[in-house]
């Protein structure tokens, strides 16, 4: 349960814990939390260990304009003087 909390799959403590995310992960892999066997518990533990939450972000296009603080491109690096 502690690993589930660390991964954000279990919220709260004790009997009042929200395990809906953990249950959804288990169900995706055809594992029932209510009917866990030794083998399915080990499989679920491995899944939780490998679990990482994917965050959706808005993609922003990169601006090719260097801006006013950028050095001019016509500077000759070979002879700086």
N, CA, C and O atoms as CSV, one atom per row, in Angstrom:
chain,resi,resn,atom,element,x,y,z
A,1,UNK,N,N,0.824,-1.186,0.000
A,1,UNK,CA,C,0.000,0.000,0.000
A,1,UNK,C,C,0.872,1.255,0.000
A,1,UNK,O,O,0.522,2.257,-0.624
A,2,UNK,N,N,1.996,1.202,0.692
A,2,UNK,CA,C,2.875,2.373,0.751
A,2,UNK,C,C,3.438,2.691,-0.631
A,2,UNK,O,O,3.514,3.857,-1.016
A,3,UNK,N,N,3.827,1.673,-1.370
A,3,UNK,CA,C,4.335,1.879,-2.723
A,3,UNK,C,C,3.241,2.477,-3.603
A,3,UNK,O,O,3.510,3.356,-4.423
A,4,UNK,N,N,2.028,2.008,-3.436
A,4,UNK,CA,C,0.893,2.569,-4.173
A,4,UNK,C,C,0.682,4.036,-3.847
A,4,UNK,O,O,0.363,4.825,-4.736
A,5,UNK,N,N,0.856,4.416,-2.585
A,5,UNK,CA,C,0.746,5.825,-2.187
A,5,UNK,C,C,1.850,6.651,-2.838
A,5,UNK,O,O,1.601,7.749,-3.335
A,6,UNK,N,N,3.070,6.117,-2.833
A,6,UNK,CA,C,4.203,6.831,-3.425
A,6,UNK,C,C,4.001,7.057,-4.916
A,6,UNK,O,O,4.428,8.078,-5.456
A,7,UNK,N,N,3.355,6.117,-5.578
A,7,UNK,CA,C,3.124,6.221,-7.017
A,7,UNK,C,C,1.839,6.977,-7.344
A,7,UNK,O,O,1.532,7.190,-8.517
A,8,UNK,N,N,1.086,7.383,-6.325
A,8,UNK,CA,C,-0.152,8.123,-6.550
A,8,UNK,C,C,-1.340,7.248,-6.890
A,8,UNK,O,O,-2.357,7.749,-7.369
A,9,UNK,N,N,-1.230,5.944,-6.650
A,9,UNK,CA,C,-2.311,5.010,-6.960
A,9,UNK,C,C,-3.239,4.790,-5.774
A,9,UNK,O,O,-4.368,4.334,-5.954
A,10,UNK,N,N,-2.785,5.103,-4.574
A,10,UNK,CA,C,-3.587,4.946,-3.356
A,10,UNK,C,C,-3.583,6.294,-2.640
A,10,UNK,O,O,-2.529,6.885,-2.406
A,11,UNK,N,N,-4.779,6.766,-2.296
A,11,UNK,CA,C,-4.906,8.052,-1.612
A,11,UNK,C,C,-5.537,7.810,-0.248
A,11,UNK,O,O,-6.584,7.171,-0.150
A,12,UNK,N,N,-4.909,8.315,0.795
A,12,UNK,CA,C,-5.426,8.139,2.147
A,12,UNK,C,C,-4.776,6.959,2.838
A,12,UNK,O,O,-3.886,6.302,2.298
A,13,UNK,N,N,-5.255,6.706,4.072
A,13,UNK,CA,C,-4.697,5.608,4.857
A,13,UNK,C,C,-5.808,4.806,5.501
A,13,UNK,O,O,-6.912,5.308,5.710
A,14,UNK,N,N,-5.511,3.569,5.811
A,14,UNK,CA,C,-6.468,2.711,6.506
A,14,UNK,C,C,-7.623,2.277,5.624
A,14,UNK,O,O,-7.510,2.233,4.399
A,15,UNK,N,N,-8.738,1.958,6.270
A,15,UNK,CA,C,-9.900,1.457,5.543
A,15,UNK,C,C,-10.525,2.510,4.641
A,15,UNK,O,O,-11.242,2.167,3.701
A,16,UNK,N,N,-10.269,3.784,4.908
A,16,UNK,CA,C,-10.836,4.854,4.096
A,16,UNK,C,C,-10.011,5.202,2.871
A,16,UNK,O,O,-10.304,6.188,2.196
A,17,UNK,N,N,-8.986,4.416,2.567
A,17,UNK,CA,C,-8.121,4.696,1.420
A,17,UNK,C,C,-8.886,4.572,0.115
A,17,UNK,O,O,-9.749,3.709,-0.043
A,18,UNK,N,N,-8.549,5.462,-0.823
A,18,UNK,CA,C,-9.110,5.391,-2.169
A,18,UNK,C,C,-8.137,4.584,-3.024
A,18,UNK,O,O,-7.041,5.051,-3.333
A,19,UNK,N,N,-8.537,3.384,-3.401
A,19,UNK,CA,C,-7.677,2.501,-4.191
A,19,UNK,C,C,-8.191,2.367,-5.624
A,19,UNK,O,O,-7.838,1.415,-6.320
A,20,UNK,N,N,-9.018,3.308,-6.068
A,20,UNK,CA,C,-9.630,3.195,-7.392
A,20,UNK,C,C,-8.588,3.193,-8.514
A,20,UNK,O,O,-8.750,2.473,-9.499
A,21,UNK,N,N,-7.522,3.988,-8.379
A,21,UNK,CA,C,-6.482,4.006,-9.415
A,21,UNK,C,C,-5.706,2.693,-9.423
A,21,UNK,O,O,-5.365,2.177,-10.487
A,22,UNK,N,N,-5.430,2.156,-8.244
A,22,UNK,CA,C,-4.746,0.864,-8.151
A,22,UNK,C,C,-5.622,-0.230,-8.742
A,22,UNK,O,O,-5.136,-1.110,-9.452
A,23,UNK,N,N,-6.908,-0.171,-8.447
A,23,UNK,CA,C,-7.841,-1.164,-8.974
A,23,UNK,C,C,-7.939,-1.059,-10.492
A,23,UNK,O,O,-8.021,-2.080,-11.174
A,24,UNK,N,N,-7.931,0.162,-11.033
A,24,UNK,CA,C,-7.976,0.348,-12.484
A,24,UNK,C,C,-6.725,-0.229,-13.142
A,24,UNK,O,O,-6.813,-0.868,-14.190
A,25,UNK,N,N,-5.560,-0.006,-12.529
A,25,UNK,CA,C,-4.317,-0.575,-13.058
A,25,UNK,C,C,-4.380,-2.094,-13.038
A,25,UNK,O,O,-4.000,-2.748,-14.009
A,26,UNK,N,N,-4.857,-2.651,-11.943
A,26,UNK,CA,C,-4.977,-4.108,-11.831
A,26,UNK,C,C,-5.948,-4.645,-12.879
A,26,UNK,O,O,-5.664,-5.649,-13.532
A,27,UNK,N,N,-7.084,-3.985,-13.040
A,27,UNK,CA,C,-8.084,-4.443,-14.010
A,27,UNK,C,C,-7.566,-4.384,-15.439
A,27,UNK,O,O,-7.917,-5.237,-16.254
A,28,UNK,N,N,-6.736,-3.390,-15.761
A,28,UNK,CA,C,-6.140,-3.299,-17.100
A,28,UNK,C,C,-5.330,-4.553,-17.427
A,28,UNK,O,O,-5.216,-4.944,-18.588
A,29,UNK,N,N,-4.779,-5.166,-16.407
A,29,UNK,CA,C,-3.930,-6.347,-16.597
A,29,UNK,C,C,-4.628,-7.627,-16.142
A,29,UNK,O,O,-3.987,-8.633,-15.838
A,30,UNK,N,N,-5.963,-7.559,-16.105
A,30,UNK,CA,C,-6.800,-8.728,-15.790
A,30,UNK,C,C,-6.499,-9.305,-14.404
A,30,UNK,O,O,-6.505,-10.522,-14.218
A,31,UNK,N,N,-6.235,-8.418,-13.428
A,31,UNK,CA,C,-5.986,-8.831,-12.049
A,31,UNK,C,C,-7.108,-8.277,-11.180
A,31,UNK,O,O,-7.452,-7.099,-11.280
A,32,UNK,N,N,-7.672,-9.119,-10.335
A,32,UNK,CA,C,-8.722,-8.689,-9.418
A,32,UNK,C,C,-8.122,-8.449,-8.039
A,32,UNK,O,O,-7.489,-9.337,-7.469
A,33,UNK,N,N,-8.322,-7.247,-7.503
A,33,UNK,CA,C,-7.817,-6.969,-6.153
A,33,UNK,C,C,-8.522,-7.818,-5.111
A,33,UNK,O,O,-7.935,-8.174,-4.088
A,34,UNK,N,N,-9.780,-8.142,-5.371
A,34,UNK,CA,C,-10.556,-8.915,-4.400
A,34,UNK,C,C,-10.194,-10.403,-4.416
A,34,UNK,O,O,-10.423,-11.113,-3.437
A,35,UNK,N,N,-9.634,-10.867,-5.524
A,35,UNK,CA,C,-9.285,-12.281,-5.623
A,35,UNK,C,C,-7.806,-12.492,-5.867
A,35,UNK,O,O,-7.422,-13.333,-6.680
A,36,UNK,N,N,-6.970,-11.734,-5.167
A,36,UNK,CA,C,-5.523,-11.836,-5.373
A,36,UNK,C,C,-4.989,-13.197,-4.946
A,36,UNK,O,O,-5.320,-13.714,-3.879
A,37,UNK,N,N,-4.168,-13.750,-5.798
A,37,UNK,CA,C,-3.410,-14.950,-5.450
A,37,UNK,C,C,-1.957,-14.518,-5.258
A,37,UNK,O,O,-1.611,-13.365,-5.517
A,38,UNK,N,N,-1.130,-15.414,-4.817
A,38,UNK,CA,C,0.283,-15.109,-4.613
A,38,UNK,C,C,0.913,-14.626,-5.921
A,38,UNK,O,O,1.631,-13.626,-5.938
A,39,UNK,N,N,0.639,-15.348,-7.021
A,39,UNK,CA,C,1.232,-14.997,-8.312
A,39,UNK,C,C,0.707,-13.668,-8.838
A,39,UNK,O,O,1.475,-12.845,-9.334
A,40,UNK,N,N,-0.613,-13.458,-8.728
A,40,UNK,CA,C,-1.165,-12.201,-9.239
A,40,UNK,C,C,-0.718,-11.017,-8.376
A,40,UNK,O,O,-0.550,-9.912,-8.893
A,41,UNK,N,N,-0.525,-11.229,-7.081
A,41,UNK,CA,C,-0.021,-10.161,-6.211
A,41,UNK,C,C,1.406,-9.787,-6.597
A,41,UNK,O,O,1.754,-8.606,-6.602
A,42,UNK,N,N,2.228,-10.770,-6.916
A,42,UNK,CA,C,3.597,-10.489,-7.356
A,42,UNK,C,C,3.607,-9.752,-8.688
A,42,UNK,O,O,4.409,-8.841,-8.894
A,43,UNK,N,N,2.711,-10.150,-9.592
A,43,UNK,CA,C,2.601,-9.470,-10.881
A,43,UNK,C,C,2.176,-8.022,-10.675
A,43,UNK,O,O,2.743,-7.114,-11.283
A,44,UNK,N,N,1.178,-7.804,-9.816
A,44,UNK,CA,C,0.703,-6.450,-9.538
A,44,UNK,C,C,1.794,-5.617,-8.872
A,44,UNK,O,O,1.950,-4.437,-9.188
A,45,UNK,N,N,2.541,-6.210,-7.967
A,45,UNK,CA,C,3.636,-5.499,-7.314
A,45,UNK,C,C,4.663,-5.032,-8.338
A,45,UNK,O,O,5.144,-3.901,-8.263
A,46,UNK,N,N,4.997,-5.885,-9.281
A,46,UNK,CA,C,5.951,-5.513,-10.330
A,46,UNK,C,C,5.393,-4.376,-11.185
A,46,UNK,O,O,6.121,-3.452,-11.548
A,47,UNK,N,N,4.090,-4.447,-11.508
A,47,UNK,CA,C,3.454,-3.386,-12.291
A,47,UNK,C,C,3.489,-2.052,-11.550
A,47,UNK,O,O,3.757,-1.010,-12.149
A,48,UNK,N,N,3.220,-2.088,-10.256
A,48,UNK,CA,C,3.227,-0.857,-9.458
A,48,UNK,C,C,4.643,-0.298,-9.363
A,48,UNK,O,O,4.833,0.916,-9.425
A,49,UNK,N,N,5.636,-1.167,-9.213
A,49,UNK,CA,C,7.024,-0.709,-9.157
A,49,UNK,C,C,7.422,0.000,-10.444
A,49,UNK,O,O,8.155,0.988,-10.404
A,50,UNK,N,N,6.945,-0.493,-11.592
A,50,UNK,CA,C,7.303,0.069,-12.890
A,50,UNK,C,C,6.394,1.223,-13.307
A,50,UNK,O,O,6.652,1.879,-14.316
A,51,UNK,N,N,5.340,1.472,-12.546
A,51,UNK,CA,C,4.343,2.477,-12.906
A,51,UNK,C,C,4.927,3.885,-12.839
A,51,UNK,O,O,5.568,4.262,-11.858
A,52,UNK,N,N,4.693,4.650,-13.895
A,52,UNK,CA,C,5.005,6.073,-13.902
A,52,UNK,C,C,3.817,6.798,-14.495
A,52,UNK,O,O,3.239,6.363,-15.490
A,53,UNK,N,N,3.461,7.899,-13.879
A,53,UNK,CA,C,2.310,8.661,-14.335
A,53,UNK,C,C,2.724,9.537,-15.508
A,53,UNK,O,O,3.730,10.242,-15.436
A,54,UNK,N,N,1.951,9.493,-16.586
A,54,UNK,CA,C,2.213,10.306,-17.762
A,54,UNK,C,C,1.406,11.587,-17.627
A,54,UNK,O,O,0.201,11.552,-17.380
A,55,UNK,N,N,2.079,12.710,-17.791
A,55,UNK,CA,C,1.422,14.004,-17.657
A,55,UNK,C,C,1.181,14.581,-19.046
A,55,UNK,O,O,2.116,14.733,-19.833
A,56,UNK,N,N,-0.075,14.901,-19.344
A,56,UNK,CA,C,-0.393,15.557,-20.608
A,56,UNK,C,C,0.006,17.021,-20.519
A,56,UNK,O,O,-0.349,17.718,-19.568
A,57,UNK,N,N,0.738,17.473,-21.508
A,57,UNK,CA,C,1.130,18.878,-21.558
A,57,UNK,C,C,0.748,19.442,-22.912
A,57,UNK,O,O,0.629,18.714,-23.898
A,58,UNK,N,N,0.560,20.738,-22.942
A,58,UNK,CA,C,0.247,21.400,-24.195
A,58,UNK,C,C,1.550,21.662,-24.932
A,58,UNK,O,O,2.490,22.221,-24.366
A,59,UNK,N,N,1.603,21.260,-26.189
A,59,UNK,CA,C,2.804,21.444,-26.992
A,59,UNK,C,C,2.820,22.876,-27.510
A,59,UNK,O,O,1.852,23.340,-28.111
A,60,UNK,N,N,3.926,23.569,-27.273
A,60,UNK,CA,C,4.088,24.941,-27.738
A,60,UNK,C,C,5.174,24.958,-28.804
A,60,UNK,O,O,6.286,24.488,-28.561
A,61,UNK,N,N,4.863,25.496,-29.989
A,61,UNK,CA,C,5.887,25.531,-31.038
A,61,UNK,C,C,7.057,26.432,-30.633
A,61,UNK,O,O,6.882,27.429,-29.932
A,62,UNK,N,N,8.238,26.060,-31.087
A,62,UNK,CA,C,9.446,26.817,-30.781
A,62,UNK,C,C,9.529,28.003,-31.726
A,62,UNK,O,O,9.330,27.861,-32.933
A,63,UNK,N,N,9.824,29.174,-31.174
A,63,UNK,CA,C,9.966,30.384,-31.970
A,63,UNK,C,C,11.407,30.458,-32.465
A,63,UNK,O,O,12.339,30.430,-31.660
A,64,UNK,N,N,11.600,30.552,-33.793
A,64,UNK,CA,C,12.946,30.611,-34.360
A,64,UNK,C,C,13.557,32.004,-34.280
A,64,UNK,O,O,14.730,32.175,-34.612
A,65,UNK,N,N,12.794,33.001,-33.849
A,65,UNK,CA,C,13.304,34.358,-33.717
A,65,UNK,C,C,14.243,34.410,-32.514
A,65,UNK,O,O,13.804,34.142,-31.396
A,66,UNK,N,N,15.527,34.747,-32.704
A,66,UNK,CA,C,16.473,34.723,-31.590
A,66,UNK,C,C,16.235,35.820,-30.558
A,66,UNK,O,O,16.711,35.698,-29.429
A,67,UNK,N,N,15.532,36.865,-30.895
A,67,UNK,CA,C,15.243,37.925,-29.937
A,67,UNK,C,C,16.302,39.010,-29.947
A,67,UNK,O,O,17.347,38.852,-30.579
A,68,UNK,N,N,16.045,40.103,-29.259
A,68,UNK,CA,C,16.966,41.251,-29.299
A,68,UNK,C,C,18.275,41.025,-28.536
A,68,UNK,O,O,19.254,41.723,-28.798
A,69,UNK,N,N,18.319,40.084,-27.613
A,69,UNK,CA,C,19.534,39.855,-26.818
A,69,UNK,C,C,20.506,38.878,-27.465
A,69,UNK,O,O,21.608,38.677,-26.953
A,70,UNK,N,N,20.119,38.268,-28.577
A,70,UNK,CA,C,20.977,37.282,-29.235
A,70,UNK,C,C,22.115,37.994,-29.960
A,70,UNK,O,O,21.916,39.080,-30.503
A,71,UNK,N,N,23.306,37.393,-29.973
A,71,UNK,CA,C,24.431,38.014,-30.693
A,71,UNK,C,C,24.183,37.960,-32.197
A,71,UNK,O,O,23.534,37.034,-32.684
A,72,UNK,N,N,24.687,38.931,-32.928
A,72,UNK,CA,C,24.512,38.914,-34.390
A,72,UNK,C,C,25.199,37.696,-35.001
A,72,UNK,O,O,26.233,37.240,-34.513
A,73,UNK,N,N,24.612,37.183,-36.066
A,73,UNK,CA,C,25.147,35.963,-36.685
A,73,UNK,C,C,26.316,36.236,-37.615
A,73,UNK,O,O,27.008,35.297,-38.009
A,74,UNK,N,N,26.560,37.489,-37.980
A,74,UNK,CA,C,27.616,37.786,-38.948
A,74,UNK,C,C,28.979,38.016,-38.289
A,74,UNK,O,O,29.894,38.522,-38.939
A,75,UNK,N,N,29.128,37.659,-37.026
A,75,UNK,CA,C,30.414,37.809,-36.338
A,75,UNK,C,C,31.339,36.675,-36.762
A,75,UNK,O,O,30.946,35.509,-36.758
A,76,UNK,N,N,32.574,37.026,-37.129
A,76,UNK,CA,C,33.567,36.037,-37.537
A,76,UNK,C,C,34.302,35.548,-36.293
A,76,UNK,O,O,35.060,36.303,-35.683
A,77,UNK,N,N,34.081,34.283,-35.913
A,77,UNK,CA,C,34.710,33.723,-34.715
A,77,UNK,C,C,36.212,33.520,-34.878
A,77,UNK,O,O,36.938,33.470,-33.885
A,78,UNK,N,N,36.687,33.400,-36.121
A,78,UNK,CA,C,38.105,33.154,-36.346
A,78,UNK,C,C,38.940,34.397,-36.013
A,78,UNK,O,O,40.050,34.266,-35.497
A,79,UNK,N,N,38.432,35.583,-36.296
A,79,UNK,CA,C,39.164,36.821,-36.017
A,79,UNK,C,C,38.248,37.754,-35.228
A,79,UNK,O,O,37.547,38.579,-35.813
A,80,UNK,N,N,38.253,37.625,-33.896
A,80,UNK,CA,C,37.324,38.427,-33.098
A,80,UNK,C,C,37.671,39.916,-33.040
A,80,UNK,O,O,36.867,40.701,-32.538
A,81,UNK,N,N,38.870,40.343,-33.549
A,81,UNK,CA,C,39.250,41.756,-33.459
A,81,UNK,C,C,39.241,42.381,-34.794
A,81,UNK,O,O,39.534,43.570,-34.920
